[in-house]
Amino acid sequence: MTRRSKIWAWAAVGVYTLINVGGLAFAWAQDEEMHAMLHLFLLILGVAGYVGWRLARRGAPQNELPQAQLAEQRLEYLQQSVDAVALEVERLGEKQRFSEKLQSERAGTLPPKKDQ
């Protein structure tokens, strides 16, 4: 997470908390119990979501390979793929040459056709 995205995340959490705490206080002052309980529920839901998100991020495997190593691995994989394709193309060429050689040999050894 970049620094800028962390700032935005904290700002969103702050605004969410401020709205729900203010709504809870306002609803409680107006004697609206259901409205107050809704804001209390949203606060608890927000805290539980935030805690779950933090725990999930902590347990997630971190990318241990630097970007340069990942690029090197991709390049190596690409090189192996190109080598495999080149080998298959060479095999196809050999097969075609062998097939043409057999056809030319058969054409030379076939008995001439008899004219009727």
Buried (B, 14 or more C-beta within 10 A) or exposed (E): EEEEEEEEEEEEBEEBBEBBEEBBEEBBEEEBEEBBEBBBEBBEEBEEEBEEEEEEEEEEEEEEEEEEEEEEEEEEEEEEEEEEEEEEEEEEEEEEEEEEEEEEEEEEEEEEEEEE
